[in-house]
Amino acid sequence: MAIPTSRQVPEIVFRNGVFSSGHRIVAEEAAIALSYGGSTEAVMMATPADLEDFAIGFSLSEGIVGAIDEVEAIAIEAASGGIDLQISLRDEVDTSLRARRRAKAGPVGCGLCGVESIEEALKPAADVSGVVVTLTSADIAEAMAALSARQPLNAETRAVHAAGFFIPGRGMVAVREDVGRHNALDKLIGHLARTAMSGSAGAVIMTSRLSVELIQKTAKLGSAVLIGISAP
C-alpha cells in the first residue's frame, strides 16, 4: 500500500516588503489507527511511511507486547480517509489485552498515547543503569551530522522529525522520519526489533526536544543514551 508522504501546494511568500507566489512541498499527515483484535487502541496523526515499523514499535514501547514474536501479523488497510493498522497478536497476548481493556475505568483514548491516568503518565522508566555505551564528543558530532544527512523527507519539506540509532565504531545504522517525534522513535524501535538489533548497543539521536515520553521509550528499547538537538 504505497501512500505519498509529501505533496506540492501553492504558496504566497512575503519577503523584503514584496509578495511573491510559487509552490512548495509539504509533508503529508494521516490519521493512523492502531487496532488489536478488531478494536482500536489509539489513533495517531503520523507520516504514512514505515507503517510496519510503526505498528511494532508502538506495540513494544507502549507495553502492549513484550517481544516482537508476540505479533503474528500486520495488515495495512484504508479506512475512512485514514489508515488502519490491524495488528494480530498471539492468542494469550490478545486475551491479556482484552482483560486490561475491560479493567479500564474509561474508554480507550489517545491522550499521552492512550494513557488514562497520572500514574501511567509518570511511570518510572525501565532501568538501564547497567548498560554501558561510551561516546566521545566526536561520536556525538558524527551522529548529528549523519542524522541530518539521512532525512530525505525533511530535505524536501523542512517539516519533519527524525530518530536515529548510532553505534560507536559503526556509525548511524538506522533512521526513521515522521511529523511526530514520538512516532519517529516508535518507527525506529520497530525497525530495530524487526532486524534483531539490541538497543543496548548504541544511542538514540533525536531532532527534537527530549520529553518524558521519549525518555520512557528509549529506556524501554534498552538504550541508556538519548541525545537531542534541543533542550530537555
Buried (B, 14 or more C-beta within 10 A) or exposed (E): EEEEBBEEEEEEEEEEEEEEEEEEBBBBBBBBBBBBBEEBBBBBBBBBBBBBBBBBBBBBBBEBBEEBEBBEEBEBEEBEEBBBBBBBBBEEBBEBBBEEBEEEEEEEBBEBBBBBEEEEBEEEEBEBEEBEBEBEEEBBEBBBEBBBEBBEBBEBBEBBBBBBBBBBEEEBBBBBBBBBBBBBBBBBBBBBBBEEBEBBBBBBBBBBEBBEBBBBBBBBBBBBBBBBEEEE
